[in-house]
Amino acid sequence: MAAEEGQVIGCHSVDEWKEHFNKGIESKKLVVVDFTASWCGPCRFISPILAEIAKKTPHVIFLKVDVDELKEVAQEFNVEAMPTFVFLKEGKEVDRVVGAKKDDLHATITKHATVTA
């Protein structure tokens, strides 16, 4: 199922993760990965906020990874607390925000989401 622009895309398998990760590299877009967990209260709090931000910034790719579902991806990025937002450009980490910090998340997205023609 293809995701529409301005949505948070859930990755439920390593293959799905790799596909979206590679799309981010090819498109040269900023990729924001929300490492989350179903049992995490702050994750549930920030989720609709992230969805709102995603709607307003369609030039950014938003991915959601459940740390229990894709442990190896979470380990690859040394995710130790939920939620952790990892910011990637061309496959490399450029920033991260740990915790459900709406203002920090917004500021970091704004900082890195400059559209380069």
Phi and psi restraints in degrees (range 20) as a CNS / XPLOR table:
assign (resid 1 and name C) (resid 2 and name N)
       (resid 2 and name CA) (resid 2 and name C) 1.0 -79.2 20.0 2
assign (resid 2 and name N) (resid 2 and name CA)
       (resid 2 and name C) (resid 3 and name N) 1.0 138.3 20.0 2
assign (resid 2 and name C) (resid 3 and name N)
       (resid 3 and name CA) (resid 3 and name C) 1.0 -85.8 20.0 2
assign (resid 3 and name N) (resid 3 and name CA)
       (resid 3 and name C) (resid 4 and name N) 1.0 146.5 20.0 2
assign (resid 3 and name C) (resid 4 and name N)
       (resid 4 and name CA) (resid 4 and name C) 1.0 -80.3 20.0 2
assign (resid 4 and name N) (resid 4 and name CA)
       (resid 4 and name C) (resid 5 and name N) 1.0 161.7 20.0 2
assign (resid 4 and name C) (resid 5 and name N)
       (resid 5 and name CA) (resid 5 and name C) 1.0 -60.4 20.0 2
assign (resid 5 and name N) (resid 5 and name CA)
       (resid 5 and name C) (resid 6 and name N) 1.0 143.8 20.0 2
assign (resid 5 and name C) (resid 6 and name N)
       (resid 6 and name CA) (resid 6 and name C) 1.0 77.0 20.0 2
assign (resid 6 and name N) (resid 6 and name CA)
       (resid 6 and name C) (resid 7 and name N) 1.0 31.5 20.0 2
assign (resid 6 and name C) (resid 7 and name N)
       (resid 7 and name CA) (resid 7 and name C) 1.0 -127.3 20.0 2
assign (resid 7 and name N) (resid 7 and name CA)
       (resid 7 and name C) (resid 8 and name N) 1.0 158.6 20.0 2
assign (resid 7 and name C) (resid 8 and name N)
       (resid 8 and name CA) (resid 8 and name C) 1.0 -90.8 20.0 2
assign (resid 8 and name N) (resid 8 and name CA)
       (resid 8 and name C) (resid 9 and name N) 1.0 121.7 20.0 2
assign (resid 8 and name C) (resid 9 and name N)
       (resid 9 and name CA) (resid 9 and name C) 1.0 -96.6 20.0 2
assign (resid 9 and name N) (resid 9 and name CA)
       (resid 9 and name C) (resid 10 and name N) 1.0 122.3 20.0 2
assign (resid 9 and name C) (resid 10 and name N)
       (resid 10 and name CA) (resid 10 and name C) 1.0 -81.5 20.0 2
assign (resid 10 and name N) (resid 10 and name CA)
       (resid 10 and name C) (resid 11 and name N) 1.0 130.2 20.0 2
assign (resid 10 and name C) (resid 11 and name N)
       (resid 11 and name CA) (resid 11 and name C) 1.0 -103.9 20.0 2
assign (resid 11 and name N) (resid 11 and name CA)
       (resid 11 and name C) (resid 12 and name N) 1.0 119.3 20.0 2
assign (resid 11 and name C) (resid 12 and name N)
       (resid 12 and name CA) (resid 12 and name C) 1.0 -113.3 20.0 2
assign (resid 12 and name N) (resid 12 and name CA)
       (resid 12 and name C) (resid 13 and name N) 1.0 1.9 20.0 2
assign (resid 12 and name C) (resid 13 and name N)
       (resid 13 and name CA) (resid 13 and name C) 1.0 -147.3 20.0 2
assign (resid 13 and name N) (resid 13 and name CA)
       (resid 13 and name C) (resid 14 and name N) 1.0 160.9 20.0 2
assign (resid 13 and name C) (resid 14 and name N)
       (resid 14 and name CA) (resid 14 and name C) 1.0 -63.1 20.0 2
assign (resid 14 and name N) (resid 14 and name CA)
       (resid 14 and name C) (resid 15 and name N) 1.0 -36.7 20.0 2
assign (resid 14 and name C) (resid 15 and name N)
       (resid 15 and name CA) (resid 15 and name C) 1.0 -62.8 20.0 2
assign (resid 15 and name N) (resid 15 and name CA)
       (resid 15 and name C) (resid 16 and name N) 1.0 -43.4 20.0 2
assign (resid 15 and name C) (resid 16 and name N)
       (resid 16 and name CA) (resid 16 and name C) 1.0 -61.9 20.0 2
assign (resid 16 and name N) (resid 16 and name CA)
       (resid 16 and name C) (resid 17 and name N) 1.0 -44.3 20.0 2
assign (resid 16 and name C) (resid 17 and name N)
       (resid 17 and name CA) (resid 17 and name C) 1.0 -57.9 20.0 2
assign (resid 17 and name N) (resid 17 and name CA)
       (resid 17 and name C) (resid 18 and name N) 1.0 -49.1 20.0 2
assign (resid 17 and name C) (resid 18 and name N)
       (resid 18 and name CA) (resid 18 and name C) 1.0 -61.8 20.0 2
assign (resid 18 and name N) (resid 18 and name CA)
       (resid 18 and name C) (resid 19 and name N) 1.0 -40.0 20.0 2
assign (resid 18 and name C) (resid 19 and name N)
       (resid 19 and name CA) (resid 19 and name C) 1.0 -60.9 20.0 2
assign (resid 19 and name N) (resid 19 and name CA)
       (resid 19 and name C) (resid 20 and name N) 1.0 -48.8 20.0 2
assign (resid 19 and name C) (resid 20 and name N)
       (resid 20 and name CA) (resid 20 and name C) 1.0 -71.2 20.0 2
assign (resid 20 and name N) (resid 20 and name CA)
       (resid 20 and name C) (resid 21 and name N) 1.0 -37.0 20.0 2
assign (resid 20 and name C) (resid 21 and name N)
       (resid 21 and name CA) (resid 21 and name C) 1.0 -60.1 20.0 2
assign (resid 21 and name N) (resid 21 and name CA)
       (resid 21 and name C) (resid 22 and name N) 1.0 -46.0 20.0 2
assign (resid 21 and name C) (resid 22 and name N)
       (resid 22 and name CA) (resid 22 and name C) 1.0 -67.8 20.0 2
assign (resid 22 and name N) (resid 22 and name CA)
       (resid 22 and name C) (resid 23 and name N) 1.0 -35.5 20.0 2
assign (resid 22 and name C) (resid 23 and name N)
       (resid 23 and name CA) (resid 23 and name C) 1.0 -60.2 20.0 2
assign (resid 23 and name N) (resid 23 and name CA)
       (resid 23 and name C) (resid 24 and name N) 1.0 -40.2 20.0 2
assign (resid 23 and name C) (resid 24 and name N)
       (resid 24 and name CA) (resid 24 and name C) 1.0 -61.9 20.0 2
assign (resid 24 and name N) (resid 24 and name CA)
       (resid 24 and name C) (resid 25 and name N) 1.0 -40.6 20.0 2
assign (resid 24 and name C) (resid 25 and name N)
       (resid 25 and name CA) (resid 25 and name C) 1.0 -65.5 20.0 2
assign (resid 25 and name N) (resid 25 and name CA)
       (resid 25 and name C) (resid 26 and name N) 1.0 -47.7 20.0 2
assign (resid 25 and name C) (resid 26 and name N)
       (resid 26 and name CA) (resid 26 and name C) 1.0 -63.1 20.0 2
assign (resid 26 and name N) (resid 26 and name CA)
       (resid 26 and name C) (resid 27 and name N) 1.0 -39.3 20.0 2
assign (resid 26 and name C) (resid 27 and name N)
       (resid 27 and name CA) (resid 27 and name C) 1.0 -80.6 20.0 2
assign (resid 27 and name N) (resid 27 and name CA)
       (resid 27 and name C) (resid 28 and name N) 1.0 -13.6 20.0 2
assign (resid 27 and name C) (resid 28 and name N)
       (resid 28 and name CA) (resid 28 and name C) 1.0 60.7 20.0 2
assign (resid 28 and name N) (resid 28 and name CA)
       (resid 28 and name C) (resid 29 and name N) 1.0 18.5 20.0 2
assign (resid 28 and name C) (resid 29 and name N)
       (resid 29 and name CA) (resid 29 and name C) 1.0 -83.1 20.0 2
assign (resid 29 and name N) (resid 29 and name CA)
       (resid 29 and name C) (resid 30 and name N) 1.0 159.7 20.0 2
assign (resid 29 and name C) (resid 30 and name N)
       (resid 30 and name CA) (resid 30 and name C) 1.0 -70.2 20.0 2
assign (resid 30 and name N) (resid 30 and name CA)
       (resid 30 and name C) (resid 31 and name N) 1.0 135.0 20.0 2
assign (resid 30 and name C) (resid 31 and name N)
       (resid 31 and name CA) (resid 31 and name C) 1.0 -115.6 20.0 2
assign (resid 31 and name N) (resid 31 and name CA)
       (resid 31 and name C) (resid 32 and name N) 1.0 125.6 20.0 2
assign (resid 31 and name C) (resid 32 and name N)
       (resid 32 and name CA) (resid 32 and name C) 1.0 -109.6 20.0 2
assign (resid 32 and name N) (resid 32 and name CA)
       (resid 32 and name C) (resid 33 and name N) 1.0 118.5 20.0 2
assign (resid 32 and name C) (resid 33 and name N)
       (resid 33 and name CA) (resid 33 and name C) 1.0 -105.9 20.0 2
assign (resid 33 and name N) (resid 33 and name CA)
       (resid 33 and name C) (resid 34 and name N) 1.0 121.0 20.0 2
assign (resid 33 and name C) (resid 34 and name N)
       (resid 34 and name CA) (resid 34 and name C) 1.0 -94.4 20.0 2
assign (resid 34 and name N) (resid 34 and name CA)
       (resid 34 and name C) (resid 35 and name N) 1.0 105.5 20.0 2
assign (resid 34 and name C) (resid 35 and name N)
       (resid 35 and name CA) (resid 35 and name C) 1.0 -86.0 20.0 2
assign (resid 35 and name N) (resid 35 and name CA)
       (resid 35 and name C) (resid 36 and name N) 1.0 117.6 20.0 2
assign (resid 35 and name C) (resid 36 and name N)
       (resid 36 and name CA) (resid 36 and name C) 1.0 -134.3 20.0 2
assign (resid 36 and name N) (resid 36 and name CA)
       (resid 36 and name C) (resid 37 and name N) 1.0 174.8 20.0 2
assign (resid 36 and name C) (resid 37 and name N)
       (resid 37 and name CA) (resid 37 and name C) 1.0 -148.6 20.0 2
assign (resid 37 and name N) (resid 37 and name CA)
       (resid 37 and name C) (resid 38 and name N) 1.0 144.8 20.0 2
assign (resid 37 and name C) (resid 38 and name N)
       (resid 38 and name CA) (resid 38 and name C) 1.0 -64.0 20.0 2
assign (resid 38 and name N) (resid 38 and name CA)
       (resid 38 and name C) (resid 39 and name N) 1.0 -28.8 20.0 2
assign (resid 38 and name C) (resid 39 and name N)
       (resid 39 and name CA) (resid 39 and name C) 1.0 -88.7 20.0 2
assign (resid 39 and name N) (resid 39 and name CA)
       (resid 39 and name C) (resid 40 and name N) 1.0 1.3 20.0 2
assign (resid 39 and name C) (resid 40 and name N)
       (resid 40 and name CA) (resid 40 and name C) 1.0 -94.3 20.0 2
assign (resid 40 and name N) (resid 40 and name CA)
       (resid 40 and name C) (resid 41 and name N) 1.0 114.6 20.0 2
assign (resid 40 and name C) (resid 41 and name N)
       (resid 41 and name CA) (resid 41 and name C) 1.0 -58.7 20.0 2
assign (resid 41 and name N) (resid 41 and name CA)
       (resid 41 and name C) (resid 42 and name N) 1.0 -52.2 20.0 2
assign (resid 41 and name C) (resid 42 and name N)
       (resid 42 and name CA) (resid 42 and name C) 1.0 -59.1 20.0 2
assign (resid 42 and name N) (resid 42 and name CA)
       (resid 42 and name C) (resid 43 and name N) 1.0 -30.8 20.0 2
assign (resid 42 and name C) (resid 43 and name N)
       (resid 43 and name CA) (resid 43 and name C) 1.0 -64.4 20.0 2
assign (resid 43 and name N) (resid 43 and name CA)
       (resid 43 and name C) (resid 44 and name N) 1.0 -41.8 20.0 2
assign (resid 43 and name C) (resid 44 and name N)
       (resid 44 and name CA) (resid 44 and name C) 1.0 -66.8 20.0 2
assign (resid 44 and name N) (resid 44 and name CA)
       (resid 44 and name C) (resid 45 and name N) 1.0 -33.6 20.0 2
assign (resid 44 and name C) (resid 45 and name N)
       (resid 45 and name CA) (resid 45 and name C) 1.0 -66.4 20.0 2
assign (resid 45 and name N) (resid 45 and name CA)
       (resid 45 and name C) (resid 46 and name N) 1.0 -44.1 20.0 2
assign (resid 45 and name C) (resid 46 and name N)
       (resid 46 and name CA) (resid 46 and name C) 1.0 -83.4 20.0 2
assign (resid 46 and name N) (resid 46 and name CA)
       (resid 46 and name C) (resid 47 and name N) 1.0 -20.1 20.0 2
assign (resid 46 and name C) (resid 47 and name N)
       (resid 47 and name CA) (resid 47 and name C) 1.0 -54.2 20.0 2
assign (resid 47 and name N) (resid 47 and name CA)
       (resid 47 and name C) (resid 48 and name N) 1.0 -51.1 20.0 2
assign (resid 47 and name C) (resid 48 and name N)
       (resid 48 and name CA) (resid 48 and name C) 1.0 -66.7 20.0 2
assign (resid 48 and name N) (resid 48 and name CA)
       (resid 48 and name C) (resid 49 and name N) 1.0 -28.0 20.0 2
assign (resid 48 and name C) (resid 49 and name N)
       (resid 49 and name CA) (resid 49 and name C) 1.0 -68.0 20.0 2
assign (resid 49 and name N) (resid 49 and name CA)
       (resid 49 and name C) (resid 50 and name N) 1.0 -43.6 20.0 2
assign (resid 49 and name C) (resid 50 and name N)
       (resid 50 and name CA) (resid 50 and name C) 1.0 -61.4 20.0 2
assign (resid 50 and name N) (resid 50 and name CA)
       (resid 50 and name C) (resid 51 and name N) 1.0 -40.8 20.0 2
assign (resid 50 and name C) (resid 51 and name N)
       (resid 51 and name CA) (resid 51 and name C) 1.0 -61.4 20.0 2
assign (resid 51 and name N) (resid 51 and name CA)
       (resid 51 and name C) (resid 52 and name N) 1.0 -39.6 20.0 2
assign (resid 51 and name C) (resid 52 and name N)
       (resid 52 and name CA) (resid 52 and name C) 1.0 -64.0 20.0 2
assign (resid 52 and name N) (resid 52 and name CA)
       (resid 52 and name C) (resid 53 and name N) 1.0 -45.6 20.0 2
assign (resid 52 and name C) (resid 53 and name N)
       (resid 53 and name CA) (resid 53 and name C) 1.0 -61.2 20.0 2
assign (resid 53 and name N) (resid 53 and name CA)
       (resid 53 and name C) (resid 54 and name N) 1.0 -42.2 20.0 2
assign (resid 53 and name C) (resid 54 and name N)
       (resid 54 and name CA) (resid 54 and name C) 1.0 -59.3 20.0 2
assign (resid 54 and name N) (resid 54 and name CA)
       (resid 54 and name C) (resid 55 and name N) 1.0 -40.1 20.0 2
assign (resid 54 and name C) (resid 55 and name N)
       (resid 55 and name CA) (resid 55 and name C) 1.0 -62.8 20.0 2
assign (resid 55 and name N) (resid 55 and name CA)
       (resid 55 and name C) (resid 56 and name N) 1.0 -35.9 20.0 2
assign (resid 55 and name C) (resid 56 and name N)
       (resid 56 and name CA) (resid 56 and name C) 1.0 -84.7 20.0 2
assign (resid 56 and name N) (resid 56 and name CA)
       (resid 56 and name C) (resid 57 and name N) 1.0 -14.6 20.0 2
assign (resid 56 and name C) (resid 57 and name N)
       (resid 57 and name CA) (resid 57 and name C) 1.0 -127.9 20.0 2
assign (resid 57 and name N) (resid 57 and name CA)
       (resid 57 and name C) (resid 58 and name N) 1.0 70.7 20.0 2
assign (resid 57 and name C) (resid 58 and name N)
       (resid 58 and name CA) (resid 58 and name C) 1.0 -67.2 20.0 2
assign (resid 58 and name N) (resid 58 and name CA)
       (resid 58 and name C) (resid 59 and name N) 1.0 -12.7 20.0 2
assign (resid 58 and name C) (resid 59 and name N)
       (resid 59 and name CA) (resid 59 and name C) 1.0 -84.9 20.0 2
assign (resid 59 and name N) (resid 59 and name CA)
       (resid 59 and name C) (resid 60 and name N) 1.0 7.4 20.0 2
assign (resid 59 and name C) (resid 60 and name N)
       (resid 60 and name CA) (resid 60 and name C) 1.0 -118.6 20.0 2
assign (resid 60 and name N) (resid 60 and name CA)
       (resid 60 and name C) (resid 61 and name N) 1.0 141.6 20.0 2
assign (resid 60 and name C) (resid 61 and name N)
       (resid 61 and name CA) (resid 61 and name C) 1.0 -94.5 20.0 2
assign (resid 61 and name N) (resid 61 and name CA)
       (resid 61 and name C) (resid 62 and name N) 1.0 125.1 20.0 2
assign (resid 61 and name C) (resid 62 and name N)
       (resid 62 and name CA) (resid 62 and name C) 1.0 -110.7 20.0 2
assign (resid 62 and name N) (resid 62 and name CA)
       (resid 62 and name C) (resid 63 and name N) 1.0 123.1 20.0 2
assign (resid 62 and name C) (resid 63 and name N)
       (resid 63 and name CA) (resid 63 and name C) 1.0 -119.0 20.0 2
assign (resid 63 and name N) (resid 63 and name CA)
       (resid 63 and name C) (resid 64 and name N) 1.0 147.5 20.0 2
assign (resid 63 and name C) (resid 64 and name N)
       (resid 64 and name CA) (resid 64 and name C) 1.0 -121.7 20.0 2
assign (resid 64 and name N) (resid 64 and name CA)
       (resid 64 and name C) (resid 65 and name N) 1.0 128.6 20.0 2
assign (resid 64 and name C) (resid 65 and name N)
       (resid 65 and name CA) (resid 65 and name C) 1.0 -124.5 20.0 2
assign (resid 65 and name N) (resid 65 and name CA)
       (resid 65 and name C) (resid 66 and name N) 1.0 122.6 20.0 2
assign (resid 65 and name C) (resid 66 and name N)
       (resid 66 and name CA) (resid 66 and name C) 1.0 -81.9 20.0 2
assign (resid 66 and name N) (resid 66 and name CA)
       (resid 66 and name C) (resid 67 and name N) 1.0 120.1 20.0 2
assign (resid 66 and name C) (resid 67 and name N)
       (resid 67 and name CA) (resid 67 and name C) 1.0 -64.1 20.0 2
assign (resid 67 and name N) (resid 67 and name CA)
       (resid 67 and name C) (resid 68 and name N) 1.0 -25.8 20.0 2
assign (resid 67 and name C) (resid 68 and name N)
       (resid 68 and name CA) (resid 68 and name C) 1.0 -79.3 20.0 2
assign (resid 68 and name N) (resid 68 and name CA)
       (resid 68 and name C) (resid 69 and name N) 1.0 -30.1 20.0 2
assign (resid 68 and name C) (resid 69 and name N)
       (resid 69 and name CA) (resid 69 and name C) 1.0 -79.1 20.0 2
assign (resid 69 and name N) (resid 69 and name CA)
       (resid 69 and name C) (resid 70 and name N) 1.0 -42.4 20.0 2
assign (resid 69 and name C) (resid 70 and name N)
       (resid 70 and name CA) (resid 70 and name C) 1.0 -122.7 20.0 2
assign (resid 70 and name N) (resid 70 and name CA)
       (resid 70 and name C) (resid 71 and name N) 1.0 66.6 20.0 2
assign (resid 70 and name C) (resid 71 and name N)
       (resid 71 and name CA) (resid 71 and name C) 1.0 -56.0 20.0 2
assign (resid 71 and name N) (resid 71 and name CA)
       (resid 71 and name C) (resid 72 and name N) 1.0 -40.0 20.0 2
assign (resid 71 and name C) (resid 72 and name N)
       (resid 72 and name CA) (resid 72 and name C) 1.0 -66.0 20.0 2
assign (resid 72 and name N) (resid 72 and name CA)
       (resid 72 and name C) (resid 73 and name N) 1.0 -34.1 20.0 2
assign (resid 72 and name C) (resid 73 and name N)
       (resid 73 and name CA) (resid 73 and name C) 1.0 -69.3 20.0 2
assign (resid 73 and name N) (resid 73 and name CA)
       (resid 73 and name C) (resid 74 and name N) 1.0 -43.8 20.0 2
assign (resid 73 and name C) (resid 74 and name N)
       (resid 74 and name CA) (resid 74 and name C) 1.0 -60.7 20.0 2
assign (resid 74 and name N) (resid 74 and name CA)
       (resid 74 and name C) (resid 75 and name N) 1.0 -40.6 20.0 2
assign (resid 74 and name C) (resid 75 and name N)
       (resid 75 and name CA) (resid 75 and name C) 1.0 -67.0 20.0 2
assign (resid 75 and name N) (resid 75 and name CA)
       (resid 75 and name C) (resid 76 and name N) 1.0 -39.4 20.0 2
assign (resid 75 and name C) (resid 76 and name N)
       (resid 76 and name CA) (resid 76 and name C) 1.0 -56.7 20.0 2
assign (resid 76 and name N) (resid 76 and name CA)
       (resid 76 and name C) (resid 77 and name N) 1.0 -34.7 20.0 2
assign (resid 76 and name C) (resid 77 and name N)
       (resid 77 and name CA) (resid 77 and name C) 1.0 -101.2 20.0 2
assign (resid 77 and name N) (resid 77 and name CA)
       (resid 77 and name C) (resid 78 and name N) 1.0 12.9 20.0 2
assign (resid 77 and name C) (resid 78 and name N)
       (resid 78 and name CA) (resid 78 and name C) 1.0 50.5 20.0 2
assign (resid 78 and name N) (resid 78 and name CA)
       (resid 78 and name C) (resid 79 and name N) 1.0 46.5 20.0 2
assign (resid 78 and name C) (resid 79 and name N)
       (resid 79 and name CA) (resid 79 and name C) 1.0 -81.2 20.0 2
assign (resid 79 and name N) (resid 79 and name CA)
       (resid 79 and name C) (resid 80 and name N) 1.0 120.9 20.0 2
assign (resid 79 and name C) (resid 80 and name N)
       (resid 80 and name CA) (resid 80 and name C) 1.0 -117.0 20.0 2
assign (resid 80 and name N) (resid 80 and name CA)
       (resid 80 and name C) (resid 81 and name N) 1.0 -18.0 20.0 2
assign (resid 80 and name C) (resid 81 and name N)
       (resid 81 and name CA) (resid 81 and name C) 1.0 -133.0 20.0 2
assign (resid 81 and name N) (resid 81 and name CA)
       (resid 81 and name C) (resid 82 and name N) 1.0 150.3 20.0 2
assign (resid 81 and name C) (resid 82 and name N)
       (resid 82 and name CA) (resid 82 and name C) 1.0 -116.8 20.0 2
assign (resid 82 and name N) (resid 82 and name CA)
       (resid 82 and name C) (resid 83 and name N) 1.0 142.9 20.0 2
assign (resid 82 and name C) (resid 83 and name N)
       (resid 83 and name CA) (resid 83 and name C) 1.0 -80.2 20.0 2
assign (resid 83 and name N) (resid 83 and name CA)
       (resid 83 and name C) (resid 84 and name N) 1.0 150.1 20.0 2
assign (resid 83 and name C) (resid 84 and name N)
       (resid 84 and name CA) (resid 84 and name C) 1.0 -122.5 20.0 2
assign (resid 84 and name N) (resid 84 and name CA)
       (resid 84 and name C) (resid 85 and name N) 1.0 129.3 20.0 2
assign (resid 84 and name C) (resid 85 and name N)
       (resid 85 and name CA) (resid 85 and name C) 1.0 -107.3 20.0 2
assign (resid 85 and name N) (resid 85 and name CA)
       (resid 85 and name C) (resid 86 and name N) 1.0 118.4 20.0 2
assign (resid 85 and name C) (resid 86 and name N)
       (resid 86 and name CA) (resid 86 and name C) 1.0 -106.4 20.0 2
assign (resid 86 and name N) (resid 86 and name CA)
       (resid 86 and name C) (resid 87 and name N) 1.0 130.4 20.0 2
assign (resid 86 and name C) (resid 87 and name N)
       (resid 87 and name CA) (resid 87 and name C) 1.0 -103.3 20.0 2
assign (resid 87 and name N) (resid 87 and name CA)
       (resid 87 and name C) (resid 88 and name N) 1.0 123.3 20.0 2
assign (resid 87 and name C) (resid 88 and name N)
       (resid 88 and name CA) (resid 88 and name C) 1.0 -120.1 20.0 2
assign (resid 88 and name N) (resid 88 and name CA)
       (resid 88 and name C) (resid 89 and name N) 1.0 139.8 20.0 2
assign (resid 88 and name C) (resid 89 and name N)
       (resid 89 and name CA) (resid 89 and name C) 1.0 -130.4 20.0 2
assign (resid 89 and name N) (resid 89 and name CA)
       (resid 89 and name C) (resid 90 and name N) 1.0 124.5 20.0 2
assign (resid 89 and name C) (resid 90 and name N)
       (resid 90 and name CA) (resid 90 and name C) 1.0 50.9 20.0 2
assign (resid 90 and name N) (resid 90 and name CA)
       (resid 90 and name C) (resid 91 and name N) 1.0 39.4 20.0 2
assign (resid 90 and name C) (resid 91 and name N)
       (resid 91 and name CA) (resid 91 and name C) 1.0 82.9 20.0 2
assign (resid 91 and name N) (resid 91 and name CA)
       (resid 91 and name C) (resid 92 and name N) 1.0 -1.3 20.0 2
assign (resid 91 and name C) (resid 92 and name N)
       (resid 92 and name CA) (resid 92 and name C) 1.0 -112.4 20.0 2
assign (resid 92 and name N) (resid 92 and name CA)
       (resid 92 and name C) (resid 93 and name N) 1.0 141.0 20.0 2
assign (resid 92 and name C) (resid 93 and name N)
       (resid 93 and name CA) (resid 93 and name C) 1.0 -70.4 20.0 2
assign (resid 93 and name N) (resid 93 and name CA)
       (resid 93 and name C) (resid 94 and name N) 1.0 127.4 20.0 2
assign (resid 93 and name C) (resid 94 and name N)
       (resid 94 and name CA) (resid 94 and name C) 1.0 -110.9 20.0 2
assign (resid 94 and name N) (resid 94 and name CA)
       (resid 94 and name C) (resid 95 and name N) 1.0 -15.7 20.0 2
assign (resid 94 and name C) (resid 95 and name N)
       (resid 95 and name CA) (resid 95 and name C) 1.0 -171.4 20.0 2
assign (resid 95 and name N) (resid 95 and name CA)
       (resid 95 and name C) (resid 96 and name N) 1.0 167.0 20.0 2
assign (resid 95 and name C) (resid 96 and name N)
       (resid 96 and name CA) (resid 96 and name C) 1.0 -155.3 20.0 2
assign (resid 96 and name N) (resid 96 and name CA)
       (resid 96 and name C) (resid 97 and name N) 1.0 150.2 20.0 2
assign (resid 96 and name C) (resid 97 and name N)
       (resid 97 and name CA) (resid 97 and name C) 1.0 -123.9 20.0 2
assign (resid 97 and name N) (resid 97 and name CA)
       (resid 97 and name C) (resid 98 and name N) 1.0 123.5 20.0 2
assign (resid 97 and name C) (resid 98 and name N)
       (resid 98 and name CA) (resid 98 and name C) 1.0 -105.5 20.0 2
assign (resid 98 and name N) (resid 98 and name CA)
       (resid 98 and name C) (resid 99 and name N) 1.0 127.1 20.0 2
assign (resid 98 and name C) (resid 99 and name N)
       (resid 99 and name CA) (resid 99 and name C) 1.0 104.1 20.0 2
assign (resid 99 and name N) (resid 99 and name CA)
       (resid 99 and name C) (resid 100 and name N) 1.0 163.0 20.0 2
assign (resid 99 and name C) (resid 100 and name N)
       (resid 100 and name CA) (resid 100 and name C) 1.0 -83.8 20.0 2
assign (resid 100 and name N) (resid 100 and name CA)
       (resid 100 and name C) (resid 101 and name N) 1.0 65.1 20.0 2
assign (resid 100 and name C) (resid 101 and name N)
       (resid 101 and name CA) (resid 101 and name C) 1.0 -103.2 20.0 2
assign (resid 101 and name N) (resid 101 and name CA)
       (resid 101 and name C) (resid 102 and name N) 1.0 93.6 20.0 2
assign (resid 101 and name C) (resid 102 and name N)
       (resid 102 and name CA) (resid 102 and name C) 1.0 -54.9 20.0 2
assign (resid 102 and name N) (resid 102 and name CA)
       (resid 102 and name C) (resid 103 and name N) 1.0 -48.0 20.0 2
assign (resid 102 and name C) (resid 103 and name N)
       (resid 103 and name CA) (resid 103 and name C) 1.0 -67.2 20.0 2
assign (resid 103 and name N) (resid 103 and name CA)
       (resid 103 and name C) (resid 104 and name N) 1.0 -41.5 20.0 2
assign (resid 103 and name C) (resid 104 and name N)
       (resid 104 and name CA) (resid 104 and name C) 1.0 -62.9 20.0 2
assign (resid 104 and name N) (resid 104 and name CA)
       (resid 104 and name C) (resid 105 and name N) 1.0 -42.4 20.0 2
assign (resid 104 and name C) (resid 105 and name N)
       (resid 105 and name CA) (resid 105 and name C) 1.0 -61.2 20.0 2
assign (resid 105 and name N) (resid 105 and name CA)
       (resid 105 and name C) (resid 106 and name N) 1.0 -48.4 20.0 2
assign (resid 105 and name C) (resid 106 and name N)
       (resid 106 and name CA) (resid 106 and name C) 1.0 -60.5 20.0 2
assign (resid 106 and name N) (resid 106 and name CA)
       (resid 106 and name C) (resid 107 and name N) 1.0 -46.7 20.0 2
assign (resid 106 and name C) (resid 107 and name N)
       (resid 107 and name CA) (resid 107 and name C) 1.0 -63.9 20.0 2
assign (resid 107 and name N) (resid 107 and name CA)
       (resid 107 and name C) (resid 108 and name N) 1.0 -40.6 20.0 2
assign (resid 107 and name C) (resid 108 and name N)
       (resid 108 and name CA) (resid 108 and name C) 1.0 -70.3 20.0 2
assign (resid 108 and name N) (resid 108 and name CA)
       (resid 108 and name C) (resid 109 and name N) 1.0 -38.1 20.0 2
assign (resid 108 and name C) (resid 109 and name N)
       (resid 109 and name CA) (resid 109 and name C) 1.0 -62.8 20.0 2
assign (resid 109 and name N) (resid 109 and name CA)
       (resid 109 and name C) (resid 110 and name N) 1.0 -46.7 20.0 2
assign (resid 109 and name C) (resid 110 and name N)
       (resid 110 and name CA) (resid 110 and name C) 1.0 -59.6 20.0 2
assign (resid 110 and name N) (resid 110 and name CA)
       (resid 110 and name C) (resid 111 and name N) 1.0 -41.6 20.0 2
assign (resid 110 and name C) (resid 111 and name N)
       (resid 111 and name CA) (resid 111 and name C) 1.0 -61.3 20.0 2
assign (resid 111 and name N) (resid 111 and name CA)
       (resid 111 and name C) (resid 112 and name N) 1.0 -42.1 20.0 2
assign (resid 111 and name C) (resid 112 and name N)
       (resid 112 and name CA) (resid 112 and name C) 1.0 -98.5 20.0 2
assign (resid 112 and name N) (resid 112 and name CA)
       (resid 112 and name C) (resid 113 and name N) 1.0 -12.8 20.0 2
assign (resid 112 and name C) (resid 113 and name N)
       (resid 113 and name CA) (resid 113 and name C) 1.0 -90.3 20.0 2
assign (resid 113 and name N) (resid 113 and name CA)
       (resid 113 and name C) (resid 114 and name N) 1.0 25.6 20.0 2
assign (resid 113 and name C) (resid 114 and name N)
       (resid 114 and name CA) (resid 114 and name C) 1.0 -64.2 20.0 2
assign (resid 114 and name N) (resid 114 and name CA)
       (resid 114 and name C) (resid 115 and name N) 1.0 131.5 20.0 2
assign (resid 114 and name C) (resid 115 and name N)
       (resid 115 and name CA) (resid 115 and name C) 1.0 -82.1 20.0 2
assign (resid 115 and name N) (resid 115 and name CA)
       (resid 115 and name C) (resid 116 and name N) 1.0 119.0 20.0 2
assign (resid 115 and name C) (resid 116 and name N)
       (resid 116 and name CA) (resid 116 and name C) 1.0 -103.7 20.0 2
assign (resid 116 and name N) (resid 116 and name CA)
       (resid 116 and name C) (resid 117 and name N) 1.0 124.4 20.0 2
